[in-house]
Amino acid sequence: MTSTAKPSPALTALWYRALASEFGIELTVTHLEQTVADLYASRKATNDPRLEAVQVARMKDGSIWLVKREMKMEEGDAPALT
């Protein structure tokens, strides 16, 4: 069964920005859980396997990072190479 949901252009653009960046990108959000859910829904609806190389890292300060999977992130820290 395929998803009929349409990806959010704005959220999809964030995934591609993170993919194109060296480490990832930081996002400051108000509604953390909803934003994370919306980000993952948009990535899934995009159906681009390249975006699987990027994941969400939640930070103590309320921000989130879309960070490349080869990066190691400790909660509350900036990205560091593995």
C-alpha positions in Angstrom: 0.0 0.0 0.0 1.4 3.4 -0.9 0.9 6.6 1.0 -1.3 9.3 -0.6 -0.1 11.9 1.8 1.6 14.8 0.1 4.9 16.0 1.6 5.1 19.5 3.0 7.3 21.5 0.7 8.7 23.5 3.6 9.5 20.5 5.8 10.9 18.5 2.8 13.2 21.5 2.0 14.6 21.2 5.6 15.5 17.5 5.0 17.3 18.3 1.8 19.1 21.2 3.4 20.4 18.9 6.1 21.4 16.3 3.5 23.4 18.9 1.6 25.1 20.3 4.7 28.3 19.1 6.3 26.8 18.0 9.6 23.1 18.8 9.6 20.9 21.8 10.5 19.5 23.1 13.8 15.9 24.0 14.2 14.3 25.9 17.1 10.7 24.8 17.5 7.8 25.6 19.8 5.9 22.2 19.6 8.7 19.7 19.6 6.8 16.4 19.4 4.4 17.7 16.7 7.2 19.1 14.6 9.2 15.8 14.8 6.1 13.9 13.8 5.4 16.3 10.9 9.1 16.1 9.8 9.1 12.3 9.7 5.7 12.2 7.9 7.0 14.6 5.3 10.2 12.6 4.8 8.1 9.4 4.4 5.7 11.0 1.9 8.6 12.3 -0.1 9.6 8.7 -0.7 13.3 9.6 -1.4 15.6 6.9 0.1 18.5 9.5 0.2 16.7 11.2 3.1 17.1 8.1 5.2 20.7 9.4 5.7 19.3 12.1 8.0 17.7 11.7 11.4 16.2 13.9 14.1 18.2 14.6 17.2 16.3 16.2 20.1 18.2 18.7 22.3 17.7 19.7 25.9 17.2 23.4 24.9 14.1 22.6 22.9 15.8 22.7 19.5 16.2 19.8 17.2 18.8 18.9 14.7 18.4 17.2 11.4 21.7 15.5 11.5 23.4 13.1 9.1 23.5 9.5 10.5 27.3 9.3 10.3 27.4 12.1 12.9 27.3 11.4 16.6 25.2 13.7 18.8 25.0 13.6 22.5 21.8 15.2 23.9 22.5 18.9 24.3 25.7 18.9 22.3 26.6 20.2 18.9 27.4 17.6 16.2 30.7 15.7 16.4 32.3 13.5 13.9 32.3 9.7 14.7 
